[in-house]
């Protein structure tokens, strides 16, 4: 079938990398690539819906890449993050991969590894359009489950990177230009705080009641003489 070309997106999220490092496969004549469930993950800035008959990936390759990439990524995460994804904290990628396999087996273990899955059975959540070939019902379930984990971790990392950018601009190392930019940002922030303070002072607060002291009270004593 023909292709509707668009500009490919550049993405470093775990899911997209896992798709892109698989060898590309050409769709066979029985595949209807128009039925692909293309749902780009939340970290994608620009999704490329390029309907290309040569953008296929093998299901087993995708599952293996997702497992390897996730193991590498989780090995760099802290204890709380690993526990949040149901993992026993460790930096050993082999152990993490085994734990991921156990999670996926609990979710997909009852699915058939013999029955061929339809092309629409696998959700594609990379930033670029792909379709998955040679999938069984079980491998489709595995890739969907692993993509879900990868997307959640990518979203978490993107949020942390966004928060750290402001901190880096203020205290990070860099070239002379970087330092000048950080100083400029700091000056702008101080100027904003100054004007806010001046504005609040201009509005003023309810004045405290002041005690006005009058003239001293004069007391006149009259002495009455009963003998007068």
C-alpha positions as CSV (number, residue, x, y, z in Angstrom):
1,X,0.0,0.0,0.0
2,X,1.1,3.6,-0.4
3,X,2.5,5.8,2.3
4,X,1.4,9.1,3.7
5,X,4.8,10.7,4.4
6,X,5.3,13.1,7.3
7,X,8.4,14.3,9.1
8,X,9.8,11.7,11.5
9,X,9.9,12.8,15.1
10,X,13.1,12.6,17.1
11,X,12.5,10.9,20.4
12,X,14.6,9.4,23.2
13,X,11.8,7.7,25.1
14,X,12.3,4.1,26.0
15,X,9.4,2.8,23.8
16,X,10.5,4.6,20.6
17,X,14.1,3.5,21.0
18,X,12.9,-0.1,21.4
19,X,11.0,0.1,18.1
20,X,13.7,1.9,16.2
21,X,16.6,-0.5,17.0
22,X,14.6,-3.4,15.5
23,X,15.4,-4.3,11.9
24,X,12.6,-2.9,9.7
25,X,10.3,-5.4,8.0
26,X,8.1,-5.0,5.0
27,X,4.4,-5.9,5.3
28,X,3.3,-8.9,3.5
29,X,0.3,-8.7,1.2
30,X,-2.2,-10.1,3.8
31,X,-1.6,-7.3,6.4
32,X,-3.9,-4.3,6.5
33,X,-1.6,-1.7,8.1
34,X,-4.4,0.8,8.2
35,X,-5.8,-1.1,11.2
36,X,-2.8,-0.4,13.4
37,X,-3.6,1.1,16.8
38,X,-1.2,4.0,16.8
39,X,-1.3,5.7,20.2
40,X,1.9,7.8,20.7
41,X,3.0,8.0,24.4
42,X,2.7,11.2,26.4
43,X,6.4,12.2,26.0
44,X,6.1,12.5,22.2
45,X,6.4,16.1,21.1
46,X,5.6,15.4,17.4
47,X,4.1,12.1,16.4
48,X,4.9,11.0,12.9
49,X,1.9,9.0,11.4
50,X,3.8,7.7,8.4
51,X,1.9,4.8,6.9
52,X,4.8,2.9,5.5
53,X,4.7,-0.7,4.4
54,X,8.3,-1.1,5.4
55,X,8.0,0.2,8.9
56,X,7.3,-3.2,10.5
57,X,9.1,-4.7,13.5
58,X,9.2,-8.3,14.6
59,X,7.2,-8.9,17.8
60,X,9.9,-10.9,19.5
61,X,12.5,-8.3,18.7
62,X,10.2,-5.6,20.2
63,X,9.6,-7.5,23.4
64,X,13.3,-8.3,23.9
65,X,14.3,-4.6,23.3
66,X,11.7,-3.3,25.7
67,X,12.9,-5.7,28.4
68,X,16.6,-4.8,27.9
69,X,15.9,-1.0,27.7
70,X,13.7,-1.1,30.8
71,X,16.3,-3.1,32.7
72,X,19.0,-0.6,31.9
73,X,16.7,2.4,32.8
74,X,15.5,0.9,36.1
75,X,19.1,0.2,37.1
76,X,19.7,3.9,37.1
77,X,16.6,4.8,39.2
78,X,16.5,5.2,42.9
79,X,15.0,2.7,45.4
80,X,11.6,4.5,45.6
81,X,11.1,4.5,41.9
82,X,11.9,0.8,41.6
83,X,9.6,-0.1,44.4
84,X,6.9,2.1,42.8
85,X,7.0,-0.2,39.8
86,X,6.8,-3.3,41.9
87,X,10.5,-4.2,41.7
88,X,12.9,-5.3,44.4
89,X,15.6,-2.5,44.5
90,X,18.8,-3.5,42.7
91,X,21.3,-2.1,40.2
92,X,21.7,-5.5,38.5
93,X,20.1,-5.4,35.1
94,X,19.8,-9.2,34.9
95,X,17.8,-9.3,38.2
96,X,15.6,-6.4,37.0
97,X,15.0,-8.2,33.7
98,X,14.0,-11.3,35.5
99,X,11.6,-9.4,37.7
100,X,10.0,-7.7,34.7
101,X,9.6,-11.1,33.0
102,X,7.8,-12.4,36.2
103,X,5.5,-9.4,36.1
104,X,4.6,-9.9,32.4
105,X,4.2,-13.6,32.9
106,X,1.6,-13.0,35.6
107,X,-0.3,-10.7,33.3
108,X,0.1,-12.6,30.0
109,X,0.9,-16.2,31.0
110,X,-2.5,-17.5,30.2
111,X,-2.5,-16.1,26.7
112,X,-1.7,-18.4,23.7
113,X,1.8,-18.4,22.3
114,X,0.6,-20.4,19.3
115,X,-2.4,-18.5,18.0
116,X,-1.4,-15.7,15.7
117,X,-2.4,-12.2,16.7
118,X,-4.0,-9.7,14.4
119,X,-2.0,-6.6,13.5
120,X,-4.5,-4.5,15.4
121,X,-4.0,-6.5,18.6
122,X,-0.7,-4.7,19.5
123,X,-0.9,-1.1,20.5
124,X,1.9,1.0,19.0
125,X,2.9,3.7,21.5
126,X,6.2,4.9,20.0
127,X,6.4,8.4,18.6
128,X,6.8,7.2,15.1
129,X,4.3,5.0,13.2
130,X,5.1,1.3,13.1
131,X,3.3,-2.0,12.8
132,X,4.2,-5.3,14.6
133,X,4.5,-8.5,12.7
134,X,4.8,-12.2,13.6
135,X,3.0,-11.7,16.9
136,X,1.2,-14.3,18.8
137,X,-1.6,-13.4,21.2
138,X,0.8,-13.8,24.1
139,X,3.6,-11.7,22.6
140,X,1.1,-9.0,21.7
141,X,0.1,-8.9,25.4
142,X,3.7,-8.8,26.5
143,X,4.6,-5.9,24.2
144,X,1.6,-3.9,25.3
145,X,2.4,-4.5,29.0
146,X,6.0,-3.6,28.6
147,X,5.2,-0.5,26.6
148,X,2.9,0.7,29.4
149,X,5.7,0.4,31.9
150,X,8.1,2.1,29.6
151,X,5.7,5.0,28.9
152,X,5.1,5.5,32.6
153,X,8.8,5.6,33.3
154,X,9.5,7.9,30.4
155,X,6.8,10.3,31.6
156,X,8.4,10.3,35.1
157,X,11.8,11.0,33.7
158,X,10.6,13.8,31.5
159,X,8.9,15.5,34.5
160,X,12.1,15.2,36.6
161,X,14.2,16.6,33.7
162,X,11.8,19.6,33.4
163,X,12.1,20.3,37.1
164,X,15.8,20.0,37.2
165,X,16.3,22.4,34.2
166,X,15.4,25.4,36.3
167,X,17.8,24.3,39.1
168,X,20.6,23.7,36.5
169,X,20.1,27.1,35.0
170,X,20.7,28.7,38.4
171,X,23.5,26.5,39.9
172,X,24.8,24.2,37.2
173,X,28.2,24.3,35.6
174,X,28.6,25.5,32.0
175,X,30.3,28.0,29.7
176,X,30.5,31.7,30.2
177,X,27.3,32.1,28.2
178,X,25.5,29.6,30.5
179,X,26.7,31.5,33.6
180,X,25.6,34.8,32.1
181,X,22.1,33.4,31.3
182,X,21.8,32.1,34.9
183,X,22.8,35.4,36.3
184,X,20.3,37.2,34.1
185,X,17.5,34.8,35.2
186,X,18.5,35.4,38.8
187,X,18.4,39.2,38.4
188,X,15.0,39.0,36.7
189,X,13.7,36.9,39.6
190,X,15.0,39.4,42.1
191,X,13.5,42.3,40.2
192,X,10.1,40.6,40.2
193,X,10.4,40.0,43.9
194,X,11.4,43.6,44.5
195,X,8.5,45.0,42.5
196,X,6.0,42.7,44.3
197,X,7.4,43.9,47.6
198,X,7.1,47.5,46.6
199,X,3.6,47.0,45.3
200,X,2.5,45.4,48.6
201,X,4.1,48.2,50.6
202,X,2.4,50.8,48.4
203,X,-1.0,49.2,49.2
204,X,-0.1,49.4,52.9
205,X,-1.6,47.5,55.8
206,X,-4.4,48.6,58.2
207,X,-2.6,51.1,60.5
208,X,-2.3,50.2,64.1
209,X,-4.3,52.5,66.4
210,X,-2.2,55.1,68.0
211,X,-2.9,56.4,71.5
212,X,-3.1,60.2,71.6
213,X,-2.0,61.7,74.8
214,X,-3.8,64.9,75.8
215,X,-2.8,67.5,78.3
216,X,-2.2,66.3,81.9
217,X,-5.3,66.3,83.9
218,X,-5.3,69.0,86.6
219,X,-7.0,68.1,89.8
220,X,-8.1,71.0,92.1
221,X,-8.7,70.2,95.7
222,X,-10.9,72.5,97.7
223,X,-10.4,72.6,101.4
224,X,-13.6,73.4,103.2
225,X,-13.3,75.1,106.5
226,X,-16.4,74.6,108.6
227,X,-15.3,77.3,111.1
228,X,-15.6,80.1,108.5
